[in-house]
Amino acid sequence: MESPFSGTSQEEGLSRKIRILRAAAKCIEERGYRGTNIREIAKESGIKGGSIYYHFSGKQEILFEIMNHSMNDLITNVTEDIKAGSDAFDKLRRAMKFHITYHIDNPYLTRVGDQELRSLSKQNYGVIVRKRREYEEIFVNILQEGVAEGSMHMESVRLISIATLQLCNVHYWYKKDKHINKFSPDEIVNQYSNLLFEGIAAQGFSRKDRK
């Protein structure tokens, strides 16, 4: 499923709420949460400033909804995508691919989600942290499945799940308009998965076994 955040903030056919969230993510990523005001968000989204308050109570709710939509997208889509996986390695590869593709397609959204957690209210922070843990558990469960079936070996499933997610956070360096970023999501997944899988494959479990 394509994220509603993909594309430009003024694209036709989008709900006004999504347009506002897209615009806000771009503004906050560029200026920071404290350096962004409602007027700038309205200008970026192409609507009148006062109209924003029909959809959101203020800047804090906008920031929360940016992160909330992002986490819901990731949890829902990765959970659905790995259902088609033939084994733990296939499921992990599918989860990595969606994560990488999502972060490439939604750089403002995902960078704000990482950089502005501290700007959430205590209650909103708690909600988002719980969803982030729920998302991480998807990767933990895949790795545990691999260990249980004997195809993977690692001392700490939790540590490897964190390392996998950090490896896949390509939004910090990947820019579609840069020549150096000539790799497609598939090519990144292929190289990343080869690197990772060689490290967690159980002894005697060959690469041919994963094809």
N, C-alpha and C positions, 0 to 999 in steps of 0.2 A: 504493500500500500504506500503510495506517495505521500510524503508529509505535506500538510497544508501550508507549511512555511516555505517550501521550495519556490523560488521565483522572486519577482520584485514586489516591493511593498504596494505599488499602485496597479497591479495587474487586474484586468477586468475579470469579473465573475467571482472574486473572493468576497467572503463576508467582511463587513466593515471591522468586526472584532479582530479577525485574523490579520487584516491589513494594518491595524493599529499595533498588534503584537510584533509583526514583522518590522515595521518602522521603528518601534521602540527598541527592539533587539539591535538593530543597526546603530541607532543613536547611542545607546548605552555602551555598546562595544567600543565605539569610537571616542566617546566623551567620559565614560564612567557613569555609574548610577547617580552620584551626587552632582555631576556636571551636566546632567540632562534634565530638561524641564518639559512640561506638557506641551508648551507652544512648539518646541522643536519636534516633538513626536508627531504632533498634528500636521506640521508642515511637511515632514517626511512622508506621512501616510496620505497626504492630499485631502485632508478634511479640516473642518473648522475646529479650533481648539476646544470650544465648549461641547462639541459633539462627543468627545472622548468620555465625558462624564455620564453619558447615557449607557456606556458599556462597562466602565471601571470607576471605582470610587477615588482612585488616585494612582500615583506612581508606584506605590508599594504593591498594590494589587496587580498592576501591569507586570512588574518584575516577577511576582509569584506565578502569574499565569504563563509567562514565557517559559519558566522552568517546569511548571506543571505539565504543559502541553508537550514539551520535549520529552520528559520522562515517560509520560503516557504513550507517546509515539514509540519510543524505544522498547518499553516493556511489552506492549501489545504486538508489535511487529516481529520482534525477535522470538517471542514465545510462539507465535504462529509459524514462523519460518523454520524453526528447528524441528517441528513436528515431522517434516519430510526427510529428516536426516536418517541415514541408514545405520550409523553407529556414532559413538562419541566424537570421533575425529571429524566426521562429516557435519555433525551438529555444531561443533566448535568453529569449523570453517564458515558455516552459514551465519552464525552469530557474529563472527568477526567481519564478514563481508557487509552485513547490514549496518553494523556499527560504523565501519569505515565510510561506507557510502553516505550514510546519514550525516556524518560529520563533514564530509566534503560538500554535500548539497546545502548544509545549513550552518555555515561557519560563524555567522553573527550569533545565532541562537545558542550554539554549543559553547562558544567562548564565554558568552554572558553567563551561561549555566555554571561554568567552572569558576569564573573570576568574581562573580557578584554574590556568592552564597552569604558572605559576611554582611551584605546589605539587606538581607531579609529580616523581617521581624522574628522574634523568638518562636512564635507559633508557626509561621510560614516556613521557617528554617527546619523545624521538626518534621513537617510534612514532606518536604523535599528530601531531606536526609533519609527518611524511611523509604521513599521511593527509589532513591539511589541504591540503598541496601537491597531492596527487592530486585533491582536490575542486576546487581552484582551476583545475587544468589542464582540467577539463571546460569551464569558462567561457572559458579561453584558446583552446581548440580551436574553440569555437563562433565566437568573434570572428575567429579566423584564417580560418575557413571563409567568413565574411562578406566579409572583405577579398579572399580569393581569388576569390570569385564576383562581386566588383565592386559589391556592395550596401552595403558598409561602408567607411569610411575613418577611420583614426586613426594618430597618430604612434607610439604605444606600446600594443600589445595587452595587455601585462602590466599596465600602469598602469590601463587602462580596465577590465580584469577585476577588479582590486582595488577600484576605485571602484564597480563594479556590486555586488559582494558587500557592501561597506560600506553602500551605499544600501539594500540589502535586509535589513540586520540590524535589523529593526523591533522585536525583543524588548526593546530598551532603552527604548522609549517606548510601545509598544502594550499596553494592558490592556483585556481584553474588558469589564470592568465599568465602564469610564469612559465618560461621555457623549461626550467629545471623540473617542474612538476609534470612531466610528460607521461607519467605512469597512470594507467586506468585503475579504478578500484579493484578490478580483477587481478591486475598485475601486482598491485600492492598486497592483496590477500595471498596470492601465490607465494610471493617472497617471504612475507611475514609468517605464513603458516608453515612453510618449509623450515624456517629458522626456529620457530617455536616447537614444532612437532618433533624435530630431531632431539630436542632437549627433554621432552616428556615421554617419548615412546619407551615402553618397557623393553628391557634387555631381550634381544632375540626377536623383537617385533619389527619386521622390515618395512620399508616404505612401500613395497609391493603389496603388503597386507592391507594398506590403507586405500588402495585404488579401487 
